[in-house]
Amino acid sequence: MSTGYVPQEILDEIVARCDIVSVVNEYVPLKRKGSNYQGLCPFHNEKTPSFSVSPGKQIFHCFGCGKGGNVFRFIMDIEGVSFLEAVERLAKRANVTLPEKEMTAAQRAKLEQRKRYLKINNFAARYYQKILLETEAGRPYREYLQKRQIDEEIIQKFQLGATPSGWDNLYQNLKKRGVTTQEMLDLGLISASRREGQYIDRFRNRLMFPIGNEKGEIIAFGGRIIDKDSSPQKYLNSPDTPLFHKSRNLYGLHLARNSIRNQDMAIIVEGYMDVISCHQHGITNAVAPLGTAFTPEQGRLLMRSTYQIGISFDGDAAGIKATMRCLDILSDLGATARVIQIPDQADPDEFLKKYGKEAFLQLIEDSQELVMYKIARYMETTNTDSIRGKMKVVEQLLPDLRKMQSAVARETAVRLVAAQLQVSEKAVWEEVRKPIDSGEHLRMETEIVQSPVENEINAGKIESPVEKNILRILFARPDLLREVEAYGGSELFGSAGAALYREFAASIARSGKVESANIAQEQSLFLAELLMEEVYVTDQEKALKDGLRQLKYEQLNEEYRRLTQQLMELEKEDVGEVGAKKAMQGALLQKLDTILQAKKEFETGRKGEK
C-alpha cells in the first residue's frame, strides 16, 4: 500500500479511533438493520436504501452503484480529495498526530494561497463589521437591523457588517496591508473601474452577509441595499472564486448543521434575512440558496445531515416556481420534501415577527407533501370540472406517482389524487400503470449503458464465486493463509482476485490479520463488495479446501487446454529440422502427461474423502 509519508501503524491507529459508522453518519443518516447500518447512497440518486456500512468489518458498500471501501475511501469519494488529504482529515478528527510531510513546491504554494485568501476574507468581514457596529456610517444599518428585530447576539453569530459610502474604501485598506490587486480581483472584492487602471469596491452602501462554508470559513459575501432608491439590484453576491461556488454552498449551513441533525429536518428559506430571522426566533435549522435556483449539489449537502426537508419560499408566482423545482430535485435525490405554506404570501421573516415561533412550528406540522402540494397548484391553473382538465392534472402528476418506491406511499397518493379530482382510484391506477413512452425507455436504457460509474465499477471485478468465497474465508481466518499458499497462492486467481489476495497476504504478514486500512485504496472497493455479500459457511476449513481444489483443478484444465492447442499448432508448422520439432512435441507431451497425472490425483483424493 503506497501511503507516502504516513507509516502503516499511524493509519491503523486512525482507523481504530475513527469508527466508520460514526464517520459516515456525519454525511449520511444511517439506521441499523441487522448487524449493519443502511441509508440512501450519497454517490447516486436512489429512493430505496442500498448503501450499507459494516461496523464489524469497518467498510461501506452500495449495492446500487458499486461504490465501496474503507473509511479513507469514503472520505476520498464524498469530499473529492486525495488519499493523503483524507488521512489528514481523519487524523485531525481522531486527534492523531501525523509526521511532517514533504510537499511539492506547487502543492505548498496552492495551500498557502488558499490560507491567504481566507485570511483576506476574514479581514474584509472584520472591516465590514467594524463599520456596522462602531462608525457613524454604520448607523443607518444598525437602525435597519433594530427595526427588523435582529439583536446584537445574532449580528455577531452571523458576522453581519456594512459598507460605507465611497468607491474604494476596502480596496485602499487592503492595499495598505499588502494585499495585491489580483488577489482582490480573484476573491471578487473589487471590480475594474471604467477608468483604465483604476478599481472600485464590489460592495458599496450595503448591509453585508459573510458566507461560510461547512467549516465556517468565510468564502464569499452577499450585500443588500436598505434604501430601495440607491440601487436597482437589491442583493449582490460574490462571483464564483477559487473559494466559492454558488451552486455548491448554502447560506447558514455551518450554523444550522447541528440543529438539522438533532431535529432530523432542514428548512430551506429564500433569503439571508429569512435565515437570520428564523435563527433569531429559535428556528435554527434554516438555510438558504445563494441568489440562484436550488441545485442538486445543495440538496446533497443537506442530505448529509437529514432526508427530511421543508421548503418555505415566498408564495408569489416566482416562489411557487422555485418550490416546484426544489421539490423535483429533492424527490429525485430521494429526500422526503414538504412545503411549508405561509398565509397571505408572507415570507418566514414577516410571519415569525407577527406570530412567533410556535405558530411557525405549527405550519411545519401542517406542511404538505409533494403530491398534495403539486395537485393544489395544478388545480389552481386548470379547470378540473372538465374531463380534459382532470386528464391534464393526472398527466402532470404521473412522473411523481411512478417515482414513488413505497407501495404504501403510492397507494395513499393515488387515493388522495382521486378524491381531489373526484374520479375513481381505479382510473388513476390505470394511468399510473400504462407503459411509459418508448422514447423515454430508450433514453433510460442509453443512460444506463453509457453510465461511467457502471463502467468504472465493472472494470476488474472478481467474477468467480469460488475466488470470492476463498477470499471471504481468508478474511475471517487469516491463519489459513498457508493452506492457500500451498495450492499456489495468487496464481490460482484471476487478475482482480490475485491483486486482492496479494493485499490480504501482505496485511496478514504485517499484522496477522486482514485490516481495511492495510488494503490499497484501489482494491478497497472490491473488498467492500466481497464482504457485504452475506454468505454463511459452517465448516470454513473444508469450504476453503474444496474451493482451492476446484480452482487448482480449473487451473490444470486450462493449462491442459492451452498445451493441447500448442501441440495442434506445432503439428501444422514447419519448424525446420525434424528432430527439433519432435523434441518440442516431446516436451509438450511430457507436460501434458504431468497435468493428466495431477488431475488423476485430485480426482482420487476427492473420491477418497467422500
JOFENRA-V857366 format. One record per residue. N is the residue number from 1. RES is the residue in one letter. PSI is psi in whole degrees, 0 to 359 (none if undefined). OMEGA is omega as a letter, one per 20 degrees, with the letter a starting at -180 (* if undefined). BURIAL is + if it has 24 or more other ideal C-beta (glycine too) atoms within 12 Angstrom, else -. Layout:
BEGIN
<<N,RES,PSI,OMEGA,BURIAL> <N,RES,PSI,OMEGA,BURIAL>>
END
This chain:
BEGIN
<<1,M,123,a,+> <2,S,110,a,-> <3,T,9,r,+> <4,G,237,a,+> <5,Y,358,a,-> <6,V,114,r,+> <7,P,153,a,-> <8,Q,323,a,+> <9,E,330,r,-> <10,I,317,r,+> <11,L,318,r,+> <12,D,320,a,+> <13,E,321,r,-> <14,I,314,r,+> <15,V,320,a,+> <16,A,327,a,-> <17,R,343,a,-> <18,C,89,r,+> <19,D,127,a,+> <20,I,328,r,+> <21,V,315,a,+> <22,S,326,r,-> <23,V,309,a,+> <24,V,324,a,+> <25,N,343,r,+> <26,E,343,a,+> <27,Y,328,a,+> <28,V,117,r,+> <29,P,125,a,+> <30,L,149,r,+> <31,K,140,a,-> <32,R,136,r,-> <33,K,102,a,-> <34,G,228,a,-> <35,S,353,a,-> <36,N,179,r,+> <37,Y,146,a,+> <38,Q,155,r,+> <39,G,179,r,+> <40,L,136,a,+> <41,C,130,r,+> <42,P,356,a,+> <43,F,350,r,+> <44,H,160,a,+> <45,N,126,r,+> <46,E,159,r,+> <47,K,337,r,+> <48,T,123,a,-> <49,P,125,r,+> <50,S,9,a,+> <51,F,122,a,+> <52,S,142,r,+> <53,V,130,a,+> <54,S,114,r,+> <55,P,328,a,+> <56,G,320,a,-> <57,K,351,r,+> <58,Q,47,r,+> <59,I,163,r,+> <60,F,156,r,+> <61,H,138,r,+> <62,C,121,r,+> <63,F,354,r,+> <64,G,305,a,+> <65,C,349,r,+> <66,G,356,r,+> <67,K,145,r,+> <68,G,171,r,+> <69,G,199,a,+> <70,N,189,a,+> <71,V,327,r,+> <72,F,315,r,+> <73,R,322,r,+> <74,F,312,a,+> <75,I,321,r,+> <76,M,314,a,+> <77,D,318,a,+> <78,I,328,a,+> <79,E,349,a,+> <80,G,42,a,-> <81,V,169,r,-> <82,S,170,r,-> <83,F,314,a,+> <84,L,324,r,+> <85,E,322,r,+> <86,A,318,r,+> <87,V,316,a,+> <88,E,316,a,+> <89,R,317,a,+> <90,L,326,r,+> <91,A,318,r,+> <92,K,318,r,-> <93,R,323,a,-> <94,A,2,a,+> <95,N,42,r,-> <96,V,129,a,+> <97,T,128,r,-> <98,L,149,r,+> <99,P,156,r,-> <100,E,135,a,-> <101,K,155,r,-> <102,E,120,r,-> <103,M,150,r,-> <104,T,161,r,-> <105,A,321,a,-> <106,A,318,r,-> <107,Q,317,a,-> <108,R,320,a,-> <109,A,319,a,-> <110,K,316,r,-> <111,L,316,a,-> <112,E,324,r,-> <113,Q,320,r,-> <114,R,316,r,+> <115,K,321,a,-> <116,R,319,r,+> <117,Y,314,a,+> <118,L,322,r,+> <119,K,319,r,-> <120,I,315,r,+> <121,N,320,r,+> <122,N,319,r,+> <123,F,316,a,+> <124,A,318,r,+> <125,A,317,r,+> <126,R,323,r,+> <127,Y,313,r,+> <128,Y,319,a,+> <129,Q,324,r,+> <130,K,319,r,+> <131,I,315,a,+> <132,L,311,a,+> <133,L,336,a,+> <134,E,2,a,-> <135,T,162,r,-> <136,E,326,r,-> <137,A,336,a,+> <138,G,352,a,+> <139,R,311,a,-> <140,P,326,a,+> <141,Y,325,r,+> <142,R,317,r,+> <143,E,323,r,-> <144,Y,315,a,+> <145,L,323,r,+> <146,Q,318,r,-> <147,K,325,r,-> <148,R,6,r,+> <149,Q,36,r,-> <150,I,117,a,+> <151,D,172,a,-> <152,E,329,r,-> <153,E,319,r,-> <154,I,324,r,+> <155,I,316,r,+> <156,Q,318,a,-> <157,K,317,a,+> <158,F,1,r,+> <159,Q,41,a,+> <160,L,152,a,+> <161,G,192,r,+> <162,A,156,r,+> <163,T,137,a,+> <164,P,174,r,+> <165,S,164,a,-> <166,G,164,a,-> <167,W,330,a,-> <168,D,37,a,+> <169,N,310,r,+> <170,L,319,a,+> <171,Y,313,a,+> <172,Q,322,r,-> <173,N,317,a,+> <174,L,323,r,+> <175,K,320,r,-> <176,K,334,a,-> <177,R,14,r,-> <178,G,10,r,-> <179,V,132,a,+> <180,T,157,r,-> <181,T,320,a,-> <182,Q,321,r,-> <183,E,319,r,+> <184,M,321,r,+> <185,L,318,r,+> <186,D,323,a,+> <187,L,359,r,+> <188,G,24,r,+> <189,L,337,r,+> <190,I,168,r,+> <191,S,156,r,+> <192,A,135,r,-> <193,S,163,r,-> <194,R,336,r,-> <195,R,125,a,-> <196,E,132,r,-> <197,G,4,r,-> <198,Q,155,a,-> <199,Y,150,a,+> <200,I,156,r,+> <201,D,139,r,+> <202,R,321,a,+> <203,F,121,r,+> <204,R,137,r,+> <205,N,51,a,+> <206,R,150,r,+> <207,L,132,a,+> <208,M,137,a,+> <209,F,100,r,+> <210,P,141,a,+> <211,I,122,a,+> <212,G,154,r,+> <213,N,189,a,+> <214,E,333,r,+> <215,K,353,a,-> <216,G,3,r,+> <217,E,136,a,+> <218,I,117,a,+> <219,I,348,a,+> <220,A,183,a,+> <221,F,153,r,+> <222,G,146,r,+> <223,G,140,a,+> <224,R,133,r,+> <225,I,148,r,+> <226,I,350,r,+> <227,D,109,a,-> <228,K,343,a,-> <229,D,351,a,-> <230,S,338,a,-> <231,S,144,r,-> <232,P,344,a,-> <233,Q,106,a,-> <234,K,311,r,-> <235,Y,143,r,+> <236,L,128,a,+> <237,N,160,r,+> <238,S,147,r,+> <239,P,174,r,+> <240,D,136,a,-> <241,T,178,r,+> <242,P,339,a,+> <243,L,341,a,+> <244,F,133,r,+> <245,H,117,a,+> <246,K,320,a,+> <247,S,350,a,-> <248,R,9,a,+> <249,N,160,r,+> <250,L,138,r,+> <251,Y,129,r,+> <252,G,3,a,+> <253,L,319,a,+> <254,H,335,r,+> <255,L,339,a,+> <256,A,345,a,+> <257,R,313,a,+> <258,N,318,r,-> <259,S,321,r,+> <260,I,316,r,+> <261,R,316,a,+> <262,N,322,a,-> <263,Q,353,a,-> <264,D,42,r,-> <265,M,140,r,+> <266,A,147,r,+> <267,I,124,r,+> <268,I,120,r,+> <269,V,176,a,+> <270,E,323,a,+> <271,G,174,a,+> <272,Y,313,a,+> <273,M,328,r,+> <274,D,316,r,+> <275,V,311,a,+> <276,I,318,r,+> <277,S,321,r,+> <278,C,313,r,+> <279,H,322,r,+> <280,Q,325,a,+> <281,H,13,r,+> <282,G,5,r,-> <283,I,83,a,+> <284,T,12,r,+> <285,N,26,a,+> <286,A,141,r,+> <287,V,172,r,+> <288,A,149,r,+> <289,P,173,a,+> <290,L,62,r,+> <291,G,6,r,+> <292,T,170,r,+> <293,A,148,r,+> <294,F,139,a,+> <295,T,160,r,+> <296,P,324,r,+> <297,E,320,r,+> <298,Q,324,r,+> <299,G,316,a,+> <300,R,325,r,+> <301,L,314,a,+> <302,L,323,a,+> <303,M,358,r,+> <304,R,340,a,+> <305,S,333,a,+> <306,T,157,r,+> <307,Y,354,a,+> <308,Q,117,a,+> <309,I,127,r,+> <310,G,140,a,+> <311,I,126,a,+> <312,S,72,r,+> <313,F,172,r,+> <314,D,155,a,+> <315,G,7,r,+> <316,D,180,a,-> <317,A,317,a,-> <318,A,321,r,-> <319,G,321,r,+> <320,I,318,r,+> <321,K,316,r,-> <322,A,323,r,+> <323,T,316,a,+> <324,M,318,r,+> <325,R,316,a,+> <326,C,318,r,+> <327,L,315,a,+> <328,D,317,a,+> <329,I,311,a,+> <330,L,323,r,+> <331,S,316,r,+> <332,D,328,r,+> <333,L,345,r,+> <334,G,7,r,+> <335,A,159,r,+> <336,T,107,a,+> <337,A,140,r,+> <338,R,154,a,+> <339,V,122,r,+> <340,I,105,a,+> <341,Q,125,a,+> <342,I,130,a,+> <343,P,153,r,-> <344,D,28,r,-> <345,Q,28,r,-> <346,A,161,r,+> <347,D,168,a,+> <348,P,321,a,+> <349,D,311,a,+> <350,E,316,a,+> <351,F,316,a,+> <352,L,319,a,+> <353,K,327,a,+> <354,K,321,a,-> <355,Y,342,r,-> <356,G,178,a,-> <357,K,313,a,-> <358,E,321,r,-> <359,A,323,r,-> <360,F,321,r,+> <361,L,326,r,+> <362,Q,324,r,-> <363,L,321,r,+> <364,I,316,r,+> <365,E,324,a,-> <366,D,6,a,-> <367,S,153,a,+> <368,Q,140,r,+> <369,E,168,a,+> <370,L,305,a,+> <371,V,317,a,+> <372,M,322,r,+> <373,Y,316,a,+> <374,K,318,a,+> <375,I,325,r,+> <376,A,318,r,+> <377,R,317,a,+> <378,Y,323,a,+> <379,M,336,r,+> <380,E,330,a,-> <381,T,7,a,-> <382,T,139,r,+> <383,N,98,a,-> <384,T,8,r,+> <385,D,339,a,-> <386,S,155,r,-> <387,I,317,a,-> <388,R,321,r,-> <389,G,316,r,-> <390,K,317,r,+> <391,M,319,a,-> <392,K,317,a,-> <393,V,315,r,+> <394,V,317,r,+> <395,E,321,r,-> <396,Q,331,a,+> <397,L,344,a,+> <398,L,315,a,+> <399,P,321,a,-> <400,D,321,r,+> <401,L,320,a,+> <402,R,332,a,+> <403,K,343,a,+> <404,M,123,a,+> <405,Q,328,a,-> <406,S,125,r,-> <407,A,323,r,-> <408,V,314,a,-> <409,A,318,a,-> <410,R,317,a,+> <411,E,318,r,-> <412,T,318,a,-> <413,A,317,r,+> <414,V,319,a,+> <415,R,318,a,-> <416,L,319,r,+> <417,V,315,a,+> <418,A,318,a,+> <419,A,318,a,-> <420,Q,322,a,+> <421,L,356,a,+> <422,Q,50,r,-> <423,V,169,a,+> <424,S,150,r,-> <425,E,325,a,+> <426,K,319,a,-> <427,A,318,r,-> <428,V,317,r,+> <429,W,321,r,-> <430,E,323,r,-> <431,E,318,a,+> <432,V,321,a,+> <433,R,358,r,-> <434,K,146,r,-> <435,P,140,r,-> <436,I,149,r,-> <437,D,132,a,-> <438,S,327,r,-> <439,G,323,r,-> <440,E,320,r,-> <441,H,315,a,-> <442,L,319,r,-> <443,R,319,r,-> <444,M,316,a,-> <445,E,320,r,-> <446,T,318,r,-> <447,E,320,a,-> <448,I,316,a,-> <449,V,322,a,-> <450,Q,5,a,-> <451,S,117,r,-> <452,P,332,r,-> <453,V,314,r,-> <454,E,316,a,-> <455,N,320,a,-> <456,E,318,a,-> <457,I,319,a,+> <458,N,338,a,-> <459,A,124,r,-> <460,G,22,r,-> <461,K,151,r,+> <462,I,108,a,+> <463,E,326,a,-> <464,S,121,r,+> <465,P,327,a,-> <466,V,315,r,+> <467,E,316,a,+> <468,K,315,a,+> <469,N,319,r,+> <470,I,317,a,+> <471,L,322,r,+> <472,R,315,a,+> <473,I,320,a,+> <474,L,325,r,+> <475,F,317,a,+> <476,A,329,a,+> <477,R,76,a,+> <478,P,342,r,+> <479,D,348,a,-> <480,L,8,a,+> <481,L,320,a,+> <482,R,325,r,-> <483,E,316,a,+> <484,V,318,r,+> <485,E,323,a,-> <486,A,333,a,-> <487,Y,356,r,+> <488,G,354,r,-> <489,G,229,a,+> <490,S,338,a,+> <491,E,342,a,-> <492,L,338,a,+> <493,F,161,r,+> <494,G,179,a,+> <495,S,314,a,-> <496,A,316,r,+> <497,G,321,a,+> <498,A,320,r,+> <499,A,316,r,+> <500,L,323,r,+> <501,Y,318,r,+> <502,R,324,r,+> <503,E,318,r,+> <504,F,310,a,+> <505,A,318,a,+> <506,A,320,r,+> <507,S,318,r,+> <508,I,321,r,+> <509,A,325,a,-> <510,R,314,a,-> <511,S,359,r,-> <512,G,1,r,-> <513,K,170,r,+> <514,V,115,r,+> <515,E,140,a,+> <516,S,327,a,+> <517,A,340,a,+> <518,N,356,a,+> <519,I,133,r,+> <520,A,143,a,+> <521,Q,325,a,+> <522,E,341,r,-> <523,Q,346,a,+> <524,S,331,r,+> <525,L,315,a,+> <526,F,326,r,+> <527,L,315,a,+> <528,A,314,r,+> <529,E,318,a,+> <530,L,312,a,+> <531,L,338,r,+> <532,M,345,r,+> <533,E,109,a,+> <534,E,112,r,-> <535,V,126,a,-> <536,Y,124,a,-> <537,V,123,a,-> <538,T,316,a,-> <539,D,94,a,-> <540,Q,321,a,+> <541,E,316,r,-> <542,K,318,r,-> <543,A,321,r,+> <544,L,314,a,+> <545,K,317,r,+> <546,D,317,r,+> <547,G,318,r,+> <548,L,319,r,+> <549,R,320,r,+> <550,Q,316,r,+> <551,L,319,r,+> <552,K,317,r,+> <553,Y,318,r,+> <554,E,322,r,+> <555,Q,318,r,+> <556,L,319,r,+> <557,N,317,r,-> <558,E,320,r,-> <559,E,320,r,+> <560,Y,317,r,+> <561,R,317,a,-> <562,R,317,a,-> <563,L,323,r,+> <564,T,319,r,-> <565,Q,319,r,-> <566,Q,320,a,-> <567,L,318,r,+> <568,M,320,r,-> <569,E,326,r,-> <570,L,325,r,-> <571,E,325,a,-> <572,K,338,a,-> <573,E,153,r,-> <574,D,103,a,-> <575,V,19,r,-> <576,G,241,a,-> <577,E,141,a,-> <578,V,321,a,-> <579,G,320,r,-> <580,A,319,r,-> <581,K,317,a,-> <582,K,323,r,-> <583,A,319,r,-> <584,M,319,r,-> <585,Q,320,a,-> <586,G,319,r,-> <587,A,319,r,-> <588,L,318,r,+> <589,L,322,r,-> <590,Q,317,r,-> <591,K,319,r,-> <592,L,319,r,+> <593,D,320,r,-> <594,T,318,a,-> <595,I,317,r,+> <596,L,319,r,-> <597,Q,318,r,-> <598,A,322,r,+> <599,K,319,r,+> <600,K,319,r,-> <601,E,320,r,-> <602,F,314,a,+> <603,E,319,r,-> <604,T,318,r,-> <605,G,319,r,-> <606,R,319,r,-> <607,K,322,a,-> <608,G,331,a,-> <609,E,341,a,-> <610,K,none,*,->>
END
